[in-house]
Every structure is written in structure tokens, then in C-alpha cells.
Amino acid sequence: MRFVNREFSFTLPGDIYIRYLSFEDSLDFKHALVKKLPIKIDAGAIYNINPKLHRAFPNDFKPIQRELIFDVDISDYNDVRTCCTESQICQKCWPLMSIGAKILNSILTKEFGFKHLLFVFSGRRGFHCWVCDKEARLLTAEARRAIADYFALIQGGANLVKRVELDATKPLHPMVTKALNIIDEQFEDLMVDKQDFLSNDHLIQNVIDLTGDENKDLQPRLQANCRLHKSSSQDCWNAIKKTSQEHRPRRGRYNYFLQEVKLQHCFPRLDTHVTRGMNHLLKLPFCVHPKTGNVCVPIDIKAIDGFRLEQVPNIKDLTREKLDPFVKIFKEFCENLSESS
């Protein structure tokens, strides 16, 4: 992997954006940082020629390596969370991010066999997952699209009521089963307790509407039982579960209503353009987010449930001691990656 052919970009004060930068080595990179003082640093692909020469060889210039990247933002969950809106994030909705990260980690390691995944808090509203295995870096554009499509359970925009459609004529796909096992560990704590997602008639109807055309006869039963048990989200959710489990679809078909509710609320919502593209730029770990001042710190996936937003180092009070735990995570990741190369 040739460092000199890796593209970097700097964002300078005044929103000045400079692409196709490259450096001979880490010392050259450091000198450029000290000279330019960028407010944001992004990394792109490794190209077949030095990125500085992209204008001289426009027809031959092409990316040849890029980490497989996944980008998940909390703002894409606005239709299923009740505590925050847009780019705001708090400890009540952060579990949506931790569940998404755990699902990605499970499927990418157990089904695809990748070993070197780095999860990084984006500094504002979500996380990035860098898959750094050599096999991942060398994936073709077609393979990246296929992987992105494999994770595309959530369909359509926020204005679409039902965004998860499982095939009622077939058993659940193993990937869906793995995801549901992870979701089930936290669903009630997150959606019932933290999000109180059945706290009024409008929110209750939003969930009932997910029955879809296949289970239209289930809707009136759900509405009737929810009216009787809407004193709390927990009572209402218990009524929804009981009613759905008692519902028997016609022969040869499955009732996946509860599974679709859980997936629509908690399955990771990816920015698929980031995963599919090789020339997409992404903030480097330990950059400072220019809008929040938060440092983009690595996350230990094994301890992601204990990740606390208020403990993320911020440029206003940045000290080495606050960074040390995150530097340790990054160093261990780099050492393991180096040993496998």
C-alpha cells in the first residue's frame, strides 16, 4: 500500500477545500499540517498514480485501493426516535448507533470473514466503520455495491410508512436472524423505556401501520387492544406482541410483523453512497469536527454500550489524558492490522 499515492484533502478556515493532496511520508504530512493548519482532514483512495498528477493524466487516473467504509448517522433515524431531531444526539438515542455498529460488526466478521474493523465516532451524529482487511481494500466497485445492497433492508425515504418488507413466503434469512438477535437484547430498553415509542395515539398508529397489506386483518385487532392498554408504552407493546403472536396468517405464509417493527426501528441505516464508492473522502480518526469541536475518536466495539457522548474529548478542554484511552484503541487496531499484512 503506497502512502504517496493516497489522496488527502484539507479544509482550511473560510471553508477552503483542497483535494488531491499527497505526501511522501509521515514527516512530509506533518509539515503540511503545521503549515496549512486545516480545520478538517479527509482521506480518500489510493490511486494508480500520485493524486497530484490527476490533471495531467485524466483518462488514466483511477482508484485501486480503498477501505470498505460504512457511514451511519443518527439523523436518518428521525422517524423512529422521540428524544432528538436532525443532527442532535443524546444518550437516549445513542443505543440506535451502538445496535447498528454491533450488527455491522457481527455480519461483516461472521458472514464476510473480515477481521480488521475500526469504528470511529464521527464527532457529531454517528459513526464510521473502516474495514481495513486487504481483501476489503481491493474490492471492486461491483463488489462494494453488492455488499451495500446486502445491508439494504431499510428501503425508501422517511416519508414511506413501511420501510422493511420481509418475504412472508420464506423463512428468515440468516443475516436477518443475526440482526434480530442483537436488536432483541436492547429493543425494549431502547424503544419502550428510553424512547417511549408508544406514548400517544399517533405513535401507536405509526407502528400498527407497519402491518402492511399482508396483515390488514391484524390492524383492527391491534387498534382495539392498544386502546385498552395505552396507559404506558410497555403495556401497549405487550398488547401488540400478544395480539401479533396470536395472529395466524393463511397457510404457507409467515407473520413477520414484530420482526419488521424491530428492524425498521433499529437496523443500521447506511449512507450507501459511501460504501459503494471508492473515491469518497472521509474524516480521519482524531480529526476535530469543525461544527462541534468533538474529536473523532475510535470506539471499542466490545465496549460500545458503555460509550458516553459527554466523555468524548472536545477541542475546548482537550488534554492528553482524555485522549489516551482512545489512542490505545487505535494503536492496538493498527498493531493487529500490521501483523496480518
C-alpha positions as CSV (number, residue, x, y, z in Angstrom):
1,M,0.0,0.0,0.0
2,R,1.8,3.1,-1.2
3,F,1.3,6.1,1.1
4,V,2.5,8.5,-1.6
5,N,-0.5,7.6,-3.8
6,R,-3.1,8.1,-1.1
7,E,-5.3,11.1,-1.6
8,F,-5.8,13.5,1.3
9,S,-7.9,16.7,1.4
10,F,-7.6,19.7,3.7
11,T,-10.4,22.0,4.7
12,L,-8.9,25.4,5.6
13,P,-10.5,28.2,7.6
14,G,-13.0,30.1,5.4
15,D,-14.3,26.8,4.1
16,I,-11.5,26.5,1.6
17,Y,-11.4,22.9,0.3
18,I,-8.2,21.4,-1.2
19,R,-8.4,17.9,-2.8
20,Y,-5.8,15.6,-4.4
21,L,-3.1,16.2,-1.9
22,S,-0.4,13.6,-1.4
23,F,2.7,13.2,0.8
24,E,6.0,11.4,0.6
25,D,5.8,10.1,4.1
26,S,4.5,10.9,7.6
27,L,7.1,13.7,8.1
28,D,6.0,15.4,4.9
29,F,2.4,15.0,6.1
30,K,3.2,16.6,9.4
31,H,5.0,19.6,7.8
32,A,1.9,20.2,5.6
33,L,-0.4,20.1,8.7
34,V,1.8,22.6,10.6
35,K,2.0,24.9,7.6
36,K,-1.7,24.8,6.5
37,L,-3.4,24.3,9.9
38,P,-6.5,22.6,8.3
39,I,-9.7,22.5,10.4
40,K,-10.6,19.1,8.8
41,I,-8.6,16.3,7.2
42,D,-10.1,13.7,4.9
43,A,-8.6,10.6,3.4
44,G,-9.6,9.1,0.1
45,A,-8.5,6.2,-2.0
46,I,-5.0,5.0,-3.1
47,Y,-4.7,5.8,-6.8
48,N,-2.6,4.2,-9.5
49,I,-0.6,7.4,-9.9
50,N,0.2,10.3,-7.5
51,P,-3.0,12.3,-6.9
52,K,-1.1,15.5,-7.5
53,L,-0.9,14.4,-11.2
54,H,-4.6,13.8,-11.7
55,R,-4.9,16.7,-14.1
56,A,-2.0,15.5,-16.2
57,F,-3.5,12.0,-16.7
58,P,-7.3,12.5,-16.5
59,N,-8.0,9.3,-18.5
60,D,-5.6,7.0,-16.7
61,F,-6.2,8.3,-13.1
62,K,-8.2,5.8,-11.1
63,P,-8.5,4.4,-7.6
64,I,-7.0,1.0,-7.0
65,Q,-7.5,0.5,-3.2
66,R,-9.9,1.8,-0.6
67,E,-11.0,0.6,2.8
68,L,-14.6,-0.6,2.7
69,I,-16.5,2.2,4.6
70,F,-19.8,2.3,6.3
71,D,-21.3,5.6,7.5
72,V,-24.3,5.7,9.9
73,D,-25.9,9.0,11.0
74,I,-28.5,9.4,13.8
75,S,-30.4,12.0,11.6
76,D,-31.5,9.1,9.4
77,Y,-33.5,7.7,12.4
78,N,-35.6,10.9,12.9
79,D,-38.8,9.0,12.1
80,V,-38.3,6.4,14.9
81,R,-36.8,8.4,17.8
82,T,-38.6,10.8,20.1
83,C,-35.9,12.5,22.1
84,C,-33.9,14.5,19.5
85,T,-34.2,15.7,15.9
86,E,-31.9,16.2,13.0
87,S,-28.2,16.1,14.0
88,Q,-28.8,16.3,17.7
89,I,-27.9,13.1,19.6
90,C,-28.1,12.1,23.3
91,Q,-27.5,9.1,25.4
92,K,-31.2,8.1,24.9
93,C,-30.8,7.7,21.2
94,W,-27.1,6.7,21.1
95,P,-28.1,3.0,21.5
96,L,-29.5,3.2,17.9
97,M,-25.9,3.7,16.9
98,S,-24.5,1.0,19.2
99,I,-27.0,-1.5,17.9
100,G,-26.2,-0.6,14.3
101,A,-22.4,-1.0,15.0
102,K,-22.9,-4.3,16.6
103,I,-25.0,-5.6,13.7
104,L,-22.4,-4.4,11.2
105,N,-19.6,-6.0,13.2
106,S,-21.4,-9.3,13.5
107,I,-22.3,-9.7,9.9
108,L,-19.0,-8.4,8.5
109,T,-16.9,-10.7,10.6
110,K,-19.1,-13.8,10.7
111,E,-20.5,-13.8,7.2
112,F,-17.8,-12.0,5.2
113,G,-14.9,-13.1,7.3
114,F,-13.3,-9.6,7.7
115,K,-11.1,-9.2,10.8
116,H,-9.9,-5.6,10.9
117,L,-12.8,-3.3,11.6
118,L,-12.3,0.2,13.1
119,F,-15.3,2.0,14.5
120,V,-14.9,5.8,14.8
121,F,-17.3,8.3,16.4
122,S,-17.9,10.9,13.6
123,G,-17.7,13.8,16.0
124,R,-21.3,14.9,15.7
125,R,-24.1,12.5,14.8
126,G,-23.0,8.9,14.2
127,F,-20.1,6.6,13.4
128,H,-17.9,5.4,10.6
129,C,-16.8,1.8,10.2
130,W,-13.5,1.3,8.4
131,V,-13.0,-2.3,7.1
132,C,-9.2,-2.4,6.5
133,D,-8.5,-6.1,5.6
134,K,-6.5,-6.3,2.3
135,E,-9.4,-8.2,0.8
136,A,-11.7,-5.4,1.6
137,R,-9.3,-2.7,0.3
138,L,-9.1,-4.5,-3.1
139,L,-12.8,-5.0,-3.6
140,T,-14.1,-3.8,-7.0
141,A,-16.9,-1.2,-7.3
142,E,-19.3,-4.0,-8.2
143,A,-18.5,-6.0,-5.1
144,R,-18.9,-2.9,-2.9
145,R,-22.3,-2.2,-4.4
146,A,-23.3,-5.8,-3.7
147,I,-22.2,-5.6,-0.1
148,A,-24.1,-2.3,0.3
149,D,-27.2,-3.8,-1.2
150,Y,-26.9,-6.8,1.1
151,F,-27.4,-4.5,4.1
152,A,-30.2,-2.5,2.4
153,L,-33.1,-3.8,4.5
154,I,-34.4,-0.3,5.0
155,Q,-36.0,0.9,1.8
156,G,-37.3,4.3,0.7
157,G,-37.2,7.7,2.4
158,A,-38.6,8.8,5.8
159,N,-42.0,9.6,4.2
160,L,-42.6,5.9,3.4
161,V,-44.6,4.3,6.2
162,K,-43.4,0.7,5.8
163,R,-39.7,0.5,5.0
164,V,-39.0,-3.1,5.8
165,E,-40.7,-5.9,3.8
166,L,-39.7,-9.4,4.7
167,D,-40.8,-12.2,2.3
168,A,-43.7,-13.9,4.1
169,T,-43.4,-17.0,1.9
170,K,-39.9,-17.9,3.1
171,P,-38.1,-18.5,6.5
172,L,-36.0,-15.6,7.8
173,H,-32.6,-15.1,6.1
174,P,-29.7,-15.9,8.5
175,M,-28.5,-12.3,8.3
176,V,-31.9,-11.1,9.4
177,T,-31.9,-13.6,12.3
178,K,-28.4,-12.4,13.4
179,A,-29.6,-8.8,13.4
180,L,-32.8,-9.6,15.3
181,N,-30.8,-11.4,18.0
182,I,-28.8,-8.3,18.6
183,I,-31.8,-6.0,18.4
184,D,-33.7,-8.2,20.9
185,E,-31.1,-7.6,23.5
186,Q,-31.8,-3.9,23.7
187,F,-35.1,-3.3,21.9
188,E,-37.4,-2.8,25.0
189,D,-34.8,-0.9,27.0
190,L,-34.3,1.4,24.0
191,M,-37.6,1.8,22.3
192,V,-40.0,1.2,25.2
193,D,-38.1,2.8,28.1
194,K,-35.8,5.4,26.6
195,Q,-37.8,6.4,23.5
196,D,-41.3,5.7,24.9
197,F,-42.2,5.0,21.3
198,L,-45.9,4.1,22.0
199,S,-46.7,7.1,24.3
200,N,-49.6,8.6,22.2
201,D,-52.2,7.6,19.6
202,H,-50.1,8.9,16.7
203,L,-47.0,6.9,17.6
204,I,-49.2,3.8,18.2
205,Q,-50.8,4.1,14.8
206,N,-47.4,4.5,13.2
207,V,-46.5,1.0,14.5
208,I,-49.8,-0.5,13.6
209,D,-49.5,0.8,10.0
210,L,-46.4,-1.4,9.6
211,T,-48.7,-4.4,9.4
212,G,-48.8,-3.8,5.6
213,D,-51.2,-5.3,3.1
214,E,-50.4,-8.9,4.0
215,N,-51.7,-8.5,7.5
216,K,-54.5,-6.0,7.0
217,D,-56.9,-8.1,9.1
218,L,-54.4,-7.7,12.1
219,Q,-54.8,-4.0,12.2
220,P,-58.3,-3.7,13.8
221,R,-57.3,-6.2,16.5
222,L,-54.2,-4.3,17.3
223,Q,-56.1,-1.0,17.4
224,A,-58.7,-2.4,19.7
225,N,-56.2,-4.0,22.1
226,C,-53.9,-0.9,22.1
227,R,-56.9,1.3,23.1
228,L,-57.3,-0.9,26.2
229,H,-53.6,-0.9,27.1
230,K,-52.3,2.6,26.1
231,S,-51.6,3.7,29.7
232,S,-47.9,3.1,29.0
233,S,-45.6,2.2,26.2
234,Q,-44.8,-1.1,28.0
235,D,-48.4,-2.1,28.4
236,C,-49.1,-1.2,24.8
237,W,-46.1,-3.1,23.5
238,N,-47.1,-6.1,25.5
239,A,-50.5,-6.0,23.9
240,I,-49.0,-5.6,20.4
241,K,-46.8,-8.6,21.0
242,K,-49.6,-10.8,22.4
243,T,-52.0,-9.9,19.6
244,S,-49.5,-10.4,16.8
245,Q,-48.3,-13.8,18.2
246,E,-51.9,-15.0,18.3
247,H,-52.5,-13.9,14.7
248,R,-52.4,-16.8,12.2
249,P,-51.6,-15.9,8.6
250,R,-53.0,-18.0,5.8
251,R,-51.3,-21.3,5.1
252,G,-47.8,-21.2,3.6
253,R,-47.1,-17.7,4.9
254,Y,-45.3,-16.3,7.9
255,N,-46.3,-13.4,10.2
256,Y,-43.2,-11.2,10.4
257,F,-45.0,-8.1,11.7
258,L,-43.0,-7.9,15.0
259,Q,-39.7,-8.6,13.3
260,E,-40.4,-5.8,10.7
261,V,-41.2,-3.4,13.5
262,K,-37.9,-4.1,15.3
263,L,-35.9,-3.9,12.0
264,Q,-37.5,-0.7,10.9
265,H,-36.6,0.9,14.2
266,C,-33.1,-0.5,14.9
267,F,-31.5,-2.0,11.8
268,P,-28.5,0.2,10.6
269,R,-29.4,2.9,8.1
270,L,-26.4,3.2,5.8
271,D,-25.3,6.0,3.6
272,T,-24.9,3.5,0.7
273,H,-23.1,6.0,-1.5
274,V,-20.2,6.0,1.0
275,T,-20.0,2.2,0.9
276,R,-20.3,1.8,-2.8
277,G,-17.8,4.5,-3.9
278,M,-14.0,4.1,-3.9
279,N,-13.3,7.8,-4.3
280,H,-15.4,9.0,-1.3
281,L,-13.5,11.1,1.2
282,L,-13.9,10.5,4.9
283,K,-12.7,12.3,8.1
284,L,-9.6,10.8,9.6
285,P,-9.7,9.4,13.1
286,F,-8.7,12.0,15.7
287,C,-9.8,14.9,13.5
288,V,-11.8,17.6,15.2
289,H,-15.3,18.0,13.9
290,P,-15.4,21.7,12.8
291,K,-19.1,22.2,13.9
292,T,-19.0,20.6,17.4
293,G,-15.3,20.7,18.3
294,N,-15.5,17.0,19.2
295,V,-12.6,14.7,18.4
296,C,-13.4,11.8,16.1
297,V,-12.3,9.1,18.5
298,P,-12.1,5.3,17.9
299,I,-14.7,3.2,19.7
300,D,-14.0,-0.2,21.2
301,I,-16.8,-2.3,19.7
302,K,-16.7,-4.7,22.6
303,A,-17.5,-1.8,25.0
304,I,-19.7,0.3,22.7
305,D,-22.6,0.1,25.1
306,G,-20.5,2.0,27.7
307,F,-19.6,4.7,25.2
308,R,-20.6,8.1,26.7
309,L,-21.0,11.2,24.5
310,E,-20.2,13.5,27.3
311,Q,-16.8,11.9,27.7
312,V,-15.8,12.5,24.1
313,P,-12.8,14.8,24.1
314,N,-13.6,18.3,22.8
315,I,-11.1,20.9,21.5
316,K,-12.2,23.3,24.3
317,D,-10.9,21.1,27.0
318,L,-8.5,18.7,25.2
319,T,-5.8,17.1,27.2
320,R,-3.6,14.1,26.6
321,E,-5.1,12.3,29.5
322,K,-8.6,12.5,27.8
323,L,-7.2,11.2,24.6
324,D,-5.1,8.3,26.0
325,P,-7.9,5.7,26.2
326,F,-8.9,6.3,22.5
327,V,-5.2,6.4,21.3
328,K,-4.8,3.0,23.0
329,I,-7.7,1.5,21.0
330,F,-6.3,2.9,17.8
331,K,-2.7,1.7,18.4
332,E,-4.0,-1.9,19.2
333,F,-6.0,-1.8,16.0
334,C,-3.0,-0.7,13.9
335,E,-0.7,-3.3,15.5
336,N,-3.2,-6.1,14.7
337,L,-3.6,-4.8,11.2
338,S,0.2,-4.6,10.7
339,E,0.7,-8.2,11.9
340,S,-1.8,-9.5,9.4
341,S,-0.2,-7.7,6.4
